[in-house]
Amino acid sequence: MANPVEVVKNRPAETAMPIATVLAALIAKFAGVEDTDTIFYMAIVLSFVPAGITWIVELVKDKNDDEGEV
């Protein structure tokens, strides 16, 4: 069985949904939103943030790797 720390470290985007759900619920509560569909959609959008960050890091890393080659 995989070590949970390694799973989160290697797959941050896939493990973000529970945190995104909590953040969406908190943001919705502070904003006065009570519609469950809106909260659900907020959670989906928030869950893509780690995937976006990973994508950007990979792009920058690949660009830097390409520039370093001769």
Beta strands, then each sheet from edge to edge (+ up, - down):
end
